[in-house]
Amino acid sequence: MERNAAGRIPLLRLKKALVISTTFFKEADYRDGAFREAIGKIIDDWGLRYPGVTDVEHVYFFAPHAVSAEARRAYLQQAYALGRDFLVGIETTRPEVASAAVA
């Protein structure tokens, strides 16, 4: 980000960002407490939106150390699908990344 007399000038040219976070506590702790709001403010707003990213998707995998093996497997499948779908339609300077994601 850059600043001048007119205000801030976002320098990131990305249109969208996908953030996947694992948590230490269970979902209720993040839903009912201030954790999710704080994480969203620091990572999503200050780290991405403020410098120019317009579409930020933040997905949480809650307490992977405390869930069943099946739940962890579901987290991995969801993460894979999110990453695969995220790259569709994104222009990249590395064609092998885009083609591998679509395959």
N, C-alpha and C positions, 0 to 999 in steps of 0.2 A: 504494500500500500504506500501511496505517496500523498503528501499534503501540499496544498498551496493556499493562497488567499481565498479561493472559492470553496475550500473544504477538502475532504478526502477524495482521493482518486484510486479506486480499486485497480490493482494490477493483475490479479489472477484472471485469466481468460477462460477458465473452465466454466462450463454451464452447469454441471452437476457433480455431486460428490456422494459417495457411498461410504458410510462409516459403520463398521461392525465392531461392537464392544462386548467383551465378556465382563461379567460383574462378579463381585465377591459375594454379595448378598442376594437373597431371593427377590422375585419380582415385586412382591408387596412392599418390600422395604424401599424400592425405587419409586413405585407408584405413589405411596403414601408419604414418603419423606421428601427431602429437598435434594437428594442425590441426583435424580434424573434432570431436574431443572439446572443444577449447577454444572453437570457434565454437558448438557445441551448449550448452556450459555458459553462455556469456555471453548469447547471443541467446535460446535456447530456455528454459533454466532460469531464469536471473536476469531476463531481459527479459520473459518471458511466463508460465511456470509459477509462479514465486514470487509474482507479483502476482495470480494467480488463474485464468489460462487453463488449462483441464484437458486439452485435446487439441491438441497441437502437432505439426504435420507439417512437416518440413524437407526440402526437395528441393534437391539440388545439381546445377548444370550445370557440368561440369568443363572448364576451360580453353577457353571458347568462342572465344577469339582464335587457338587453335592447332588447331582441328578443321576438318573439311571444311565446305563450304557446306551439304551435305546434313545433316550432324550438327547444325549450327546451326538449320537449318529444323526438324529433329526436336525440338530444344530448344524452339523457339517453339510448335510444335504441342502439345507436352506442357504447356508453361506455360499455353497457352490452355485446354486441357482441364482442367487442375487448377483454374484460376480459375473456369471455368464450373461444374464439379462442386462446388466449395467453396461457392458461393453458394446452391446448391439447399437449401431448407429453412431458410435463415437469415432470421430476421425483421429487417427494416430499417425505419428511419424514412424511407428514400428509396425508394418503390415502383418508381421507374423503374430503379433499379439492379438490384433483384431480377428484374423482368420482362425486362430486357435480357439478364441472365445466363442465363435459362431459354430464351430464344428461340433 
